[in-house]
Amino acid sequence: MKAVHYEKPFQVSVRDVPLPKIQHPDDAIIKVTTAAICGSDLHMYQGRTAAEAGLIFGHENMGIISEVGSGVTLLKKGDRVVLPFNVADGRCLNCEEGNTAFCTGVNPGFAGGAYGYVAMGPYAGGQAQYLRIPFADFNALPLPPGTAHEASFALLADIFPTGWHGLTLSNFRPGESVAVFGAGPVGLMAAYSAFLRGASKIYVVDKVPERLAAAKKIAGCIPVDFSAGEDAVDVIIRENDGKMVDRSIDAVGYQAVGSGKEAGEVPNVVLEQCIKVTRPTGGIGVPGLYVPSDPGAVDEKSSQGMMLMSFGKLFEKGLTIGTGQCNVKKYNRYLRDMIISGRADPSFVVSHEISIDEAPKAYEKFDRRVEGYTKVLIHPNGPL
């Protein structure tokens, strides 16, 4: 079968690899109908992780079940499913408490597993024609048959729940104001979730024109271009009638960039802006990725996952801060039903739908933020 294969920094290829096989009675195999390229994949693509050649990318996956193991009882051949990016066993303490992103049973020595991602276990990614699903009854979310809502359902694997989760991490309440830093797919989904959940004002900060244009599609959303010369925090406070916002979201992570005198990569810049822009006793949600080691970091401390942070100001303001990977199963069933009912349609973030053979070029363009590449869906087995 064809699969997107990591070669080295800034190079992926489409290779023929062996078909996945049932390895455990609880496994299932899907024929992948849609897999997405995620901003998190770019960290590996750019050589900013310990990813090694041979890794098959893809943690946002959906498809049709083609085979089930003897222990699978809730699914059958022909079922349409979407998979959380988290691989979880449903049996450990964290899973029992709903924290499936931190499963301790699927990746020895580490809390959490995922498809096609460095250090997240031995699970091949789904940017391929077929994919093995471990603990299939627990991990696969059933979908209505057919092809309706394919693009929106694909986003249930990661970015729609992750955006929702970022807002939850900030302790958001309806009627509050929100500033989202980063208008990539997760940032846009955080802003969209704020709209769906009743935010009074939503500010989205970025510098890429296509991303800021996508933010404008969200009702009531106010885009802020941080490259325009004025500090984004100052712009937000002025636009918010001189007040700080109630909640802020870091949807950027450790490869954040600054502007003006801080142009270039500044790993702590978004966290600092969140601390500045959030009112006393407000909350900060951090769904943006931070890692414990970064081989391409701008300085020694950052390479070890450490950075300066205004903890004194955080404490002085009584701010709360929530971090961590999204427990997708905590949200995906409900977000699926919102899509089915017509209450939500996150597919507006999708910019391109491609064949698997186009993936290497799509990675290059997505990484360079050119030609409007903001969210790419791959159809490994051809058009639906």
C-alpha positions as CSV (number, residue, x, y, z in Angstrom):
1,M,0.0,0.0,0.0
2,K,1.0,3.6,-0.4
3,A,2.0,5.6,2.7
4,V,3.6,9.0,3.5
5,H,7.1,8.2,4.7
6,Y,9.4,10.5,6.6
7,E,12.9,10.6,5.1
8,K,14.7,13.5,6.7
9,P,14.0,17.1,7.7
10,F,11.9,18.8,5.0
11,Q,11.5,15.6,3.0
12,V,8.7,13.1,2.9
13,S,8.0,10.6,0.2
14,V,5.2,8.3,-0.8
15,R,6.4,4.7,-0.6
16,D,4.9,1.2,-0.9
17,V,4.9,-0.4,2.5
18,P,3.4,-3.7,3.8
19,L,-0.3,-3.8,4.6
20,P,-1.1,-3.7,8.3
21,K,-2.3,-6.9,9.9
22,I,-4.4,-7.9,12.9
23,Q,-1.8,-8.3,15.8
24,H,-4.3,-8.7,18.7
25,P,-7.9,-9.8,19.0
26,D,-8.9,-6.3,19.9
27,D,-7.5,-4.8,16.7
28,A,-9.3,-3.6,13.6
29,I,-8.1,-2.5,10.2
30,I,-9.6,0.4,8.3
31,K,-9.4,1.5,4.7
32,V,-8.5,5.1,5.1
33,T,-10.9,7.5,3.4
34,T,-9.4,10.7,4.8
35,A,-6.3,11.7,6.8
36,A,-5.3,15.2,7.6
37,I,-1.9,16.9,7.7
38,C,-1.6,18.6,11.1
39,G,0.5,21.5,12.2
40,S,2.1,19.1,14.7
41,D,3.3,17.0,11.8
42,L,5.4,20.0,10.8
43,H,7.4,19.8,14.0
44,M,8.7,16.4,12.8
45,Y,8.9,17.5,9.1
46,Q,11.2,20.4,10.1
47,G,13.5,18.2,12.1
48,R,12.4,19.8,15.4
49,T,11.9,16.4,17.1
50,A,13.7,13.1,17.4
51,A,11.7,11.5,14.6
52,E,13.7,9.0,12.5
53,A,13.5,8.1,8.9
54,G,10.8,5.5,8.2
55,L,8.1,6.9,10.4
56,I,4.7,6.9,8.6
57,F,3.0,10.1,9.4
58,G,-0.7,10.7,10.2
59,H,-2.6,11.0,13.5
60,E,-5.9,12.5,12.1
61,N,-7.6,9.5,10.5
62,M,-11.0,8.1,9.5
63,G,-12.2,5.4,7.2
64,I,-14.2,2.2,6.6
65,I,-13.5,-1.0,8.7
66,S,-12.2,-3.7,6.4
67,E,-11.3,-6.3,9.1
68,V,-11.9,-6.9,12.8
69,G,-10.1,-9.1,15.3
70,S,-11.9,-11.9,17.1
71,G,-12.2,-9.8,20.3
72,V,-13.9,-6.8,18.7
73,T,-17.7,-6.9,19.5
74,L,-18.9,-3.3,18.9
75,L,-17.7,-2.8,15.3
76,K,-18.1,-4.7,12.1
77,K,-16.7,-4.7,8.6
78,G,-18.1,-1.8,6.6
79,D,-18.6,0.5,9.6
80,R,-17.5,4.1,9.0
81,V,-15.4,5.4,11.9
82,V,-13.1,8.3,13.0
83,L,-10.2,7.8,15.3
84,P,-9.0,10.0,18.1
85,F,-5.3,10.8,17.6
86,N,-4.8,9.3,21.1
87,V,-4.2,5.6,21.2
88,A,-5.6,4.4,24.5
89,D,-6.4,1.0,26.1
90,G,-9.4,2.1,28.1
91,R,-8.2,0.2,31.1
92,C,-5.6,2.2,33.0
93,L,-6.4,4.7,35.8
94,N,-6.1,7.7,33.5
95,C,-8.4,6.2,30.9
96,E,-10.9,5.3,33.6
97,E,-10.9,9.0,34.6
98,G,-11.4,10.2,31.0
99,N,-7.8,11.3,30.5
100,T,-7.2,9.1,27.4
101,A,-4.4,11.4,26.2
102,F,-2.3,10.1,29.1
103,C,-2.9,6.4,28.9
104,T,-0.2,4.5,30.6
105,G,-0.9,1.1,29.0
106,V,0.0,1.7,25.3
107,N,3.5,3.3,25.4
108,P,5.7,1.8,28.1
109,G,7.6,4.5,30.1
110,F,5.4,7.3,28.8
111,A,1.9,8.6,29.5
112,G,0.2,8.7,26.1
113,G,0.2,7.1,22.7
114,A,-0.7,8.3,19.2
115,Y,-0.6,7.2,15.6
116,G,2.3,8.2,13.5
117,Y,4.1,10.5,15.9
118,V,7.6,10.5,17.4
119,A,7.9,9.0,21.0
120,M,4.1,8.2,21.0
121,G,4.5,4.4,20.6
122,P,4.8,1.9,17.8
123,Y,1.7,2.9,16.0
124,A,2.0,3.6,12.3
125,G,0.2,6.7,11.0
126,G,-2.8,6.9,8.8
127,Q,-1.5,9.0,5.9
128,A,-1.7,5.6,4.2
129,Q,-4.2,3.5,2.4
130,Y,-4.9,1.2,5.4
131,L,-4.4,1.5,9.2
132,R,-4.4,-0.8,12.2
133,I,-6.5,0.4,15.1
134,P,-5.5,-1.0,18.5
135,F,-8.2,-1.5,21.1
136,A,-10.7,-0.8,18.4
137,D,-13.9,-1.0,20.4
138,F,-12.6,1.7,22.7
139,N,-10.9,4.0,20.2
140,A,-13.1,4.1,17.1
141,L,-16.0,6.5,17.1
142,P,-18.9,5.2,14.8
143,L,-20.2,7.6,12.1
144,P,-23.3,7.5,9.9
145,P,-22.7,5.5,6.8
146,G,-22.0,7.2,3.5
147,T,-19.8,10.2,2.7
148,A,-21.8,13.1,4.3
149,H,-19.8,15.5,6.5
150,E,-16.6,13.8,5.6
151,A,-14.4,16.9,6.0
152,S,-16.0,17.9,9.3
153,F,-15.9,14.3,10.7
154,A,-12.2,14.1,9.8
155,L,-11.6,17.1,12.1
156,L,-13.0,15.1,15.1
157,A,-9.7,13.1,15.2
158,D,-7.8,16.1,16.6
159,I,-8.3,19.8,15.9
160,F,-12.0,20.3,16.6
161,P,-11.8,18.5,20.0
162,T,-8.4,20.1,20.7
163,G,-9.7,23.6,20.1
164,W,-12.7,22.9,22.4
165,H,-10.2,21.5,24.9
166,G,-8.1,24.6,24.8
167,L,-11.1,26.7,25.8
168,T,-11.9,24.2,28.6
169,L,-8.3,24.4,29.9
170,S,-8.8,28.1,30.3
171,N,-11.9,27.6,32.5
172,F,-14.0,29.5,30.0
173,R,-17.6,30.4,30.8
174,P,-20.3,31.7,28.4
175,G,-20.4,35.4,28.0
176,E,-16.6,35.9,28.6
177,S,-14.1,37.4,26.2
178,V,-11.3,35.3,24.7
179,A,-8.0,36.0,22.9
180,V,-6.6,33.2,20.8
181,F,-3.0,33.3,19.8
182,G,-2.4,31.4,16.6
183,A,-4.8,31.1,13.7
184,G,-3.7,27.7,12.6
185,P,-6.3,24.9,12.5
186,V,-6.3,24.5,16.3
187,G,-6.4,28.2,17.0
188,L,-9.3,28.6,14.5
189,M,-11.1,25.7,16.2
190,A,-10.6,27.3,19.6
191,A,-12.1,30.5,18.3
192,Y,-15.0,28.6,16.7
193,S,-15.5,26.7,19.9
194,A,-15.6,30.1,21.7
195,F,-18.3,31.2,19.3
196,L,-20.3,28.0,19.7
197,R,-20.0,28.2,23.5
198,G,-21.2,31.8,23.7
199,A,-18.2,34.1,24.0
200,S,-18.9,37.8,24.1
201,K,-15.8,38.8,22.1
202,I,-13.2,36.7,20.3
203,Y,-9.8,38.0,19.2
204,V,-7.5,35.9,17.0
205,V,-3.8,36.8,16.6
206,D,-1.6,35.8,13.7
207,K,0.3,37.3,10.8
208,V,-0.5,35.0,7.9
209,P,-3.2,36.7,5.7
210,E,-5.0,33.4,4.8
211,R,-5.3,32.5,8.4
212,L,-6.6,35.9,9.4
213,A,-9.1,35.6,6.6
214,A,-10.2,32.3,7.8
215,A,-10.7,33.8,11.3
216,K,-13.1,36.4,9.8
217,K,-15.4,33.5,8.8
218,I,-16.2,33.0,12.5
219,A,-19.1,35.1,13.5
220,G,-18.0,38.0,15.7
221,C,-14.3,37.1,15.5
222,I,-11.8,40.0,15.4
223,P,-8.5,39.2,13.7
224,V,-5.3,40.9,14.9
225,D,-2.2,41.0,12.7
226,F,0.7,41.0,15.1
227,S,3.1,41.9,12.2
228,A,1.3,45.2,11.6
229,G,3.6,47.2,13.9
230,E,1.5,47.5,17.1
231,D,1.8,45.0,20.0
232,A,-1.1,42.5,19.8
233,V,-1.8,42.8,23.5
234,D,-2.2,46.6,23.2
235,V,-4.5,46.1,20.2
236,I,-6.7,43.6,22.0
237,I,-7.0,45.7,25.2
238,R,-7.8,48.9,23.2
239,E,-10.5,47.0,21.1
240,N,-11.9,45.5,24.3
241,D,-12.8,48.9,25.8
242,G,-9.5,49.2,27.6
243,K,-10.0,45.9,29.5
244,M,-8.0,42.7,29.5
245,V,-9.8,39.6,28.3
246,D,-11.2,36.9,30.6
247,R,-9.5,34.0,28.9
248,S,-6.6,33.5,26.5
249,I,-5.5,30.5,24.5
250,D,-1.9,29.6,23.4
251,A,-2.5,27.6,20.1
252,V,1.0,28.2,18.9
253,G,3.4,26.3,21.1
254,Y,7.2,26.1,21.3
255,Q,7.9,27.4,17.8
256,A,6.3,30.8,18.4
257,V,7.7,33.8,16.6
258,G,7.8,37.5,17.7
259,S,7.8,40.8,15.8
260,G,9.6,44.1,15.8
261,K,12.6,43.9,18.1
262,E,11.6,40.3,18.9
263,A,11.4,39.1,15.3
264,G,12.3,35.5,14.7
265,E,11.7,32.5,16.9
266,V,10.9,33.4,20.6
267,P,9.6,30.2,22.3
268,N,8.1,32.0,25.3
269,V,6.5,35.0,23.5
270,V,2.9,33.7,23.3
271,L,2.9,32.5,27.0
272,E,4.1,36.0,27.9
273,Q,1.4,37.6,25.8
274,C,-1.3,35.4,27.4
275,I,-0.1,36.5,30.9
276,K,-0.2,40.2,29.9
277,V,-3.6,40.1,28.1
278,T,-5.6,38.1,30.7
279,R,-7.4,39.9,33.5
280,P,-6.6,39.1,37.1
281,T,-8.1,35.8,38.2
282,G,-8.7,34.9,34.5
283,G,-7.4,31.7,32.9
284,I,-5.0,30.6,30.2
285,G,-5.4,27.4,28.1
286,V,-2.4,25.9,26.4
287,P,-3.3,23.3,23.7
288,G,-0.3,24.4,21.7
289,L,2.5,21.8,21.7
290,Y,5.5,22.1,24.0
291,V,8.2,19.4,24.1
292,P,10.8,18.3,26.6
293,S,13.6,18.3,24.0
294,D,14.0,20.3,20.7
295,P,17.1,19.6,18.6
296,G,16.5,22.7,16.5
297,A,16.0,25.1,19.4
298,V,17.3,28.7,19.4
299,D,19.1,28.3,22.7
300,E,20.3,25.6,25.1
301,K,17.5,26.0,27.7
302,S,14.8,25.8,25.0
303,S,16.5,22.6,23.6
304,Q,15.7,21.0,27.0
305,G,12.1,22.2,27.0
306,M,12.8,25.0,29.5
307,M,12.1,28.7,29.0
308,L,11.8,32.0,31.0
309,M,8.3,32.8,32.1
310,S,6.9,35.7,34.1
311,F,5.7,33.4,36.9
312,G,5.7,36.3,39.3
313,K,3.1,38.2,37.2
314,L,1.1,35.0,36.8
315,F,1.0,34.6,40.5
316,E,0.3,38.3,41.2
317,K,-2.7,38.2,38.9
318,G,-4.0,35.0,40.3
319,L,-4.2,33.4,36.9
320,T,-4.8,29.7,36.3
321,I,-3.1,27.9,33.5
322,G,-4.2,24.5,32.0
323,T,-2.0,22.5,29.6
324,G,-1.7,19.2,27.9
325,Q,-2.8,17.0,25.0
326,C,-6.5,16.8,24.3
327,N,-8.5,13.8,25.6
328,V,-10.4,13.5,22.4
329,K,-12.8,10.8,23.6
330,K,-14.1,13.3,26.2
331,Y,-15.5,15.5,23.5
332,N,-15.7,13.7,20.1
333,R,-19.1,12.0,20.5
334,Y,-20.8,15.3,21.4
335,L,-19.1,17.3,18.7
336,R,-20.0,14.6,16.2
337,D,-23.7,15.0,17.1
338,M,-23.4,18.8,16.8
339,I,-22.1,18.2,13.2
340,I,-24.9,15.8,12.4
341,S,-27.6,18.1,13.8
342,G,-26.2,21.1,11.8
343,R,-25.2,23.0,14.9
344,A,-21.5,22.9,14.0
345,D,-19.6,22.8,10.7
346,P,-15.8,23.0,11.3
347,S,-14.9,22.2,7.7
348,F,-14.5,25.9,6.8
349,V,-10.8,25.5,7.9
350,V,-10.1,23.0,5.2
351,S,-8.2,24.6,2.3
352,H,-7.1,21.7,0.2
353,E,-8.1,18.1,-0.5
354,I,-5.5,16.0,-2.3
355,S,-4.5,12.5,-3.3
356,I,-1.7,10.7,-1.4
357,D,0.7,11.2,-4.3
358,E,0.4,15.0,-3.8
359,A,1.4,14.8,-0.1
360,P,5.1,15.7,-0.4
361,K,4.3,18.9,-2.3
362,A,1.5,19.7,0.1
363,Y,3.9,19.4,3.1
364,E,6.3,21.8,1.5
365,K,3.6,24.4,0.8
366,F,1.9,24.0,4.2
367,D,5.3,24.4,5.9
368,R,6.0,27.6,3.9
369,R,2.4,28.9,4.5
370,V,2.0,29.6,0.8
371,E,-0.9,29.3,-1.7
372,G,-3.4,29.3,1.1
373,Y,-2.4,25.9,2.5
374,T,-3.9,26.0,6.0
375,K,-5.6,22.6,6.5
376,V,-5.0,19.7,4.1
377,L,-7.0,16.5,3.8
378,I,-5.5,13.5,2.1
379,H,-7.7,10.9,0.4
380,P,-5.3,7.9,0.2
381,N,-7.6,5.7,-1.7
382,G,-8.8,8.3,-4.2
383,P,-11.8,10.7,-4.2
384,L,-14.8,9.7,-2.2
